[in-house]
Amino acid sequence: MSDNEEPTTTPEAGEEEETESGEPKQMDVLDAVKIVLKKSLIHDGLVRGLHECAKALDKRQAHLCCLASNCDEPTYINLVEALCLEHQINLIKVPDSKQLGEWAGLCKIDRDGHARKVVACSCVVVKEYGEETDALDVLMEHFKAT
């Protein structure tokens, strides 16, 4: 790096990026889901897989449920949606099961920080948020609006 270059920094998880005018960049709902899932995973409040998710949803222990839109089993989707509707649990759909699996920690991280050997996951339930973040506020506003 030469003397006239400034070091570049990337925002940490939970921090919002700023636009060129200095205003904070609006967080997307999927970005918020990613951060909430990571925080929940750290605090051991994440449940993955159909059996564990169905148990958590049925016991009303869940705060949030994430379902992959590309799940190819219609009965799986019907079960999760019905349990969420019956117990008034917030449901959000994620476009890709591989992406949901990566966010839920079902992958290996290499030396460069890239996810390798990502396992697809069709359903994830948050039983404990862990800590209050801006991402959680974005999700709660999204659920109030819908």
C-alpha positions as CSV (number, residue, x, y, z in Angstrom):
1,M,0.0,0.0,0.0
2,S,1.4,3.4,-0.9
3,D,1.5,6.4,1.4
4,N,-1.4,8.3,-0.3
5,E,-3.9,5.4,0.0
6,E,-6.2,5.2,2.9
7,P,-6.9,1.8,4.5
8,T,-10.3,0.5,3.7
9,T,-12.5,-1.0,6.4
10,T,-15.6,-3.1,6.1
11,P,-18.5,-2.7,8.5
12,E,-18.9,-5.3,11.2
13,A,-22.0,-7.4,11.5
14,G,-24.7,-5.2,13.0
15,E,-23.1,-1.9,11.8
16,E,-24.8,0.0,9.1
17,E,-22.8,1.2,6.1
18,E,-22.9,4.9,5.2
19,T,-23.7,6.4,1.8
20,E,-21.5,9.0,0.2
21,S,-23.5,11.8,1.7
22,G,-22.7,10.4,5.2
23,E,-26.3,9.2,6.0
24,P,-26.7,5.6,7.2
25,K,-27.6,3.1,4.5
26,Q,-31.1,1.5,5.0
27,M,-30.8,-2.1,6.0
28,D,-32.6,-4.6,3.8
29,V,-34.9,-7.2,5.4
30,L,-32.7,-10.1,4.3
31,D,-29.6,-8.4,5.7
32,A,-31.4,-8.0,9.0
33,V,-32.4,-11.7,9.0
34,K,-28.8,-12.6,8.4
35,I,-27.6,-10.5,11.4
36,V,-30.4,-11.7,13.7
37,L,-29.7,-15.4,12.8
38,K,-25.9,-14.9,13.5
39,K,-26.6,-13.2,16.9
40,S,-29.1,-15.9,17.8
41,L,-26.6,-18.6,16.8
42,I,-24.0,-17.1,19.1
43,H,-26.4,-17.0,22.0
44,D,-27.5,-20.6,21.4
45,G,-31.1,-19.6,20.5
46,L,-31.2,-21.1,17.0
47,V,-33.0,-24.3,16.0
48,R,-32.4,-25.9,12.6
49,G,-34.2,-28.7,10.7
50,L,-37.8,-29.8,10.4
51,H,-38.1,-31.9,13.5
52,E,-36.6,-29.4,15.9
53,C,-38.4,-26.5,14.3
54,A,-41.8,-28.2,14.5
55,K,-41.2,-29.0,18.2
56,A,-40.2,-25.4,19.0
57,L,-43.1,-24.0,17.0
58,D,-45.6,-26.3,18.6
59,K,-44.4,-25.5,22.1
60,R,-44.6,-21.8,21.3
61,Q,-40.9,-21.3,22.1
62,A,-40.2,-19.6,18.8
63,H,-40.0,-15.8,18.1
64,L,-39.2,-16.0,14.4
65,C,-39.3,-18.7,11.7
66,C,-37.4,-18.6,8.5
67,L,-38.5,-20.8,5.6
68,A,-36.6,-21.4,2.3
69,S,-38.8,-20.5,-0.7
70,N,-37.1,-23.1,-2.9
71,C,-38.1,-26.0,-0.7
72,D,-39.3,-28.8,-3.0
73,E,-41.5,-30.6,-0.4
74,P,-45.0,-29.0,-0.3
75,T,-46.0,-30.8,2.9
76,Y,-43.0,-29.4,4.6
77,I,-44.0,-25.9,3.7
78,N,-47.6,-26.5,4.6
79,L,-46.6,-27.8,8.1
80,V,-44.3,-24.9,8.9
81,E,-46.8,-22.3,7.6
82,A,-49.7,-23.9,9.5
83,L,-47.8,-24.0,12.8
84,C,-46.7,-20.4,12.4
85,L,-50.2,-19.3,11.6
86,E,-51.8,-21.2,14.5
87,H,-49.4,-19.9,17.1
88,Q,-49.0,-16.3,15.6
89,I,-45.3,-16.7,15.1
90,N,-43.6,-14.4,12.5
91,L,-42.6,-16.2,9.3
92,I,-40.2,-14.9,6.8
93,K,-39.3,-16.5,3.5
94,V,-35.7,-16.6,2.3
95,P,-35.1,-17.2,-1.4
96,D,-32.4,-19.9,-1.2
97,S,-32.0,-22.9,1.2
98,K,-28.2,-22.8,0.8
99,Q,-28.1,-19.2,1.8
100,L,-30.3,-20.0,4.8
101,G,-28.0,-22.9,5.8
102,E,-25.0,-20.6,5.6
103,W,-26.7,-18.0,7.8
104,A,-27.7,-20.7,10.3
105,G,-24.1,-21.8,10.6
106,L,-24.3,-25.1,8.7
107,C,-21.0,-24.5,6.8
108,K,-17.3,-24.5,7.2
109,I,-15.4,-21.2,7.1
110,D,-12.0,-21.3,5.4
111,R,-9.0,-19.2,6.2
112,D,-10.1,-16.3,4.0
113,G,-13.5,-16.1,5.7
114,H,-15.5,-17.6,2.9
115,A,-18.1,-20.3,3.5
116,R,-17.3,-23.8,2.2
117,K,-19.3,-27.0,2.3
118,V,-22.6,-25.2,2.9
119,V,-25.5,-27.5,3.8
120,A,-28.9,-26.5,2.6
121,C,-31.5,-25.8,5.3
122,S,-35.2,-25.3,4.6
123,C,-36.3,-24.1,8.1
124,V,-34.7,-22.2,10.9
125,V,-36.4,-21.0,14.1
126,V,-35.2,-18.3,16.5
127,K,-36.0,-19.2,20.1
128,E,-33.8,-16.5,21.6
129,Y,-32.7,-13.3,19.9
130,G,-29.6,-12.9,22.1
131,E,-29.3,-9.1,22.0
132,E,-31.2,-6.1,20.8
133,T,-29.7,-4.9,17.5
134,D,-30.7,-2.5,14.7
135,A,-31.4,-5.5,12.6
136,L,-33.9,-6.8,15.0
137,D,-35.6,-3.4,15.0
138,V,-35.8,-3.5,11.2
139,L,-37.4,-7.0,11.3
140,M,-39.9,-5.9,13.9
141,E,-40.9,-2.9,11.8
142,H,-41.2,-5.2,8.8
143,F,-43.6,-7.5,10.7
144,K,-45.7,-4.6,11.9
145,A,-46.0,-3.3,8.4
146,T,-47.2,-6.6,7.0
